[in-house]
């Protein structure tokens, strides 16, 4: 087997072929998406049940989860680099299932927020380990292709999740939504335990010592390319989380169309899935830089148009759906590639690198999104300006990371010897 083949072939496939591998990665990613988006139709009912009158305060139900999800990622990478991917992943999913049950039985808003934050702590393992497992098995354009194929399945979840939450509430109270999340988490945990092999090669395991962990963190935080794309991803995620935080209020208060929320939300999210499918078809030919840079420019342009429509007072249900769908189409192309570009120079410390990047992008994105959401004033102005502003800042960061070059060729990853030296 050639060195290149060894890099691009899955590390272990006796019990799992390529299609099932992609499906499991998508399911692991879907654990997180379901935990966020299935809540949205339930927010008014939760507010009434637990006595939360301020609609903006309900956004904490989303943000508490995201903060726990982001903060915990900083520890999963070093643990996975020391003990292997599989045991750490299973432990995180088990915690997610347990705290889903706690959320279902919450008797106060404070208890619910605590359960949501701890759900996020458990689910953080799925984010860190899914990326690490893929990076263990693939690199470069092949890694981008695997992630794009997983995103096709994963991005179907935001399309369906609000409807799933709404359907569950037709048969029971909002607490059943959390029960459904726990059942899904348990199913994914069983699938992982039975079918996923350990993908971390024994020779790549890092002793859990302060010096080695600090060395891995230093590598992850000193690569210009890795840090640049990590920060750019944080900004575009901040825009997405701002949309998720305020989406239900936009449809209920601004557009006066609460009954159309799940339908239009699915329409908008569908464009993310469509763009991820397109990315899987073109990224191998055009490269992740060219695709993502063009998409980021489109993200800014459509967001700016939306901001002009909002500020001028001409926002309608149709304009919101069409323009937001266009932004989400561009977001799908950006997100599919920025993560891969950020990880590309860090293969020897993939677990820790994924942990650092997940912490920064999710925790930072959650705070940026909460900032946008808390400025909801009954219009779409804060949301549309937030998208445009974060997009422009992300483009500036990418320009710095690429030394002013856009749409360029691949950058060389750090030599293995340099990585090893930094870790010792």
Residue, then its C-alpha position, 0 to 999 in steps of 0.5 A: x500500500x502506498x503512503x497516499x493510500x494509507x492516508x486516504x483509506x479508513x484506518x479500520x473497516x472490518x465491521x464498517x464499510x464506507x457508507x456506514x462510516x459516513x452514516x454513523x458520523x452523520x448520526x453523531x453530528x445529528x445528536x447535537x442538531x436535534x438537541x438544538x432545533x427540536x426545541x424551537x417549537x416548544x419554547x413558548x410552551x416551556x415558557x408558559x409551563x415554567x413561568x418565563x414571561x420575557x420571550x428573549x429569556x427563553x433563548x437561554x434554553x438554546x444558549x445554555x446547551x451551546x455554552x456547555x457544548x462548547x466549553x466541554x470540548x476543550x477536555x475531550x480532545x486530550x482525553x481522546x488522544x490519550x485513551x482512544x476515540x471510542x471509550x471517550x465518545x461512549x462516555x460523552x453520549x451516556x452523559x447526554x442520555x442521562x441529562x436528557x432525562x433530567x431535562x424531561x423531569x425539570x420542575x424549574x427554569x434553573x433546573x432545565x438550564x442546568x440540564x441543558x448545559x450538562x446535555x451540551x457537555x455530554x454531546x460535546x464528545x460527538x463533535x470532537x470525536x466525529x471530526x477526530x475519527x474522520x481526520x484519523x482516517x482521511x485528509x485533504x480533499x478526501x476528508x472534505x468529501x467525507x465531511x460533506x457526505x456526512x453533512x448531507x445526512x446531518x443537515x437533513x436534521x435541521x430540516x426535520x427537527x422542528x417538525x419532529x418537535x412539533x409532532x411530539x408535542x401533538x401527542x404529549x407535553x414538551x417534556x416528551x421532546x427531551x425524552x425523544x432526544x434521550x432515546x435517539x442518543x441511546x440508539x447512537x450509543x449502541x451503534x457506536x459500541x457495536x460497529x465503530x472500531x478504534x481509529x487512533x493508532x497506538x503509536x499516535x496516543x499521547x501521554x496525558x501529561x501537562x507538557x504534551x497537552x500544552x504542546x498540542x494546544x500550542x500547535x493548534x493555536x499557533x498555526x496561522x491557517x488553523x487559527x484563521x479558519x477557526x476564528x472565521x468559522x466562529x463568526x459565521x456560526x455566530x450568525x447561524x446561532x443568532x438565527x436559531x435563537x430568534x427564529x421562533x420569535x421572528x415568525x411569531x412576532x415579526x412575520x405573524x406566521x407562527x403556524x408556518x414556522x416549521x415549514x419555512x424553517x425546513x425550506x431554509x435549512x434545506x438549502x444548507x443540505x443542498x449546498x453541502x451535497x453540491x460541495x461533495x460533488x465539486x470540492x474534489x475538483x475545485x478545492x476547499x479554498x476556492x469553494x469556501x471563499x466564493x461562498x463566503x463572498x456570496x454569504x456577505x452579498x446576500x446578507x447585505x441585501x437582506x439588511x437593506x430590505x430589513x432596514x427599509x421596512x420592506x421585509x415580508x415572509x417571502x423576502x425573509x424565506x428567500x434571502x435567508x435560504x440564500x444565506x444558508x446555501x452559502x453557509x453550507x459551502x463555507x461550513x463544510x470546508x472551513x472545518x477541514x481547512x482548519x484541521x488540515x495542518x494538525x493531523x498529528x494532534x487531531x484530537x486536541x486540535x479538534x477540541x480546541x477548535x470546537x471550544x472556540x467556534x461553539x462557545x464563541x459562536x454561542x456568545x455572538x449568536x446570543x448577542x444578536x438574539x438578545x437584540x431582537x426588537x420585533x423586526x429582522x434588522x438585528x438578525x440581518x445586520x448580524x449576518x452581514x457584519x459577521x460575514x465581513x469580519x470572517x472575510x477579513x480573518x480569512x484574508x489575514x490567514x491566507x496573507x491576502x490571497x483568496x481562491x488559492x491553492x493548498x497550503x503546506x501542512x506542518x511537517x511531522x517532525x516539527x509537530x513531534x518536536x513541539x510535543x516533546 
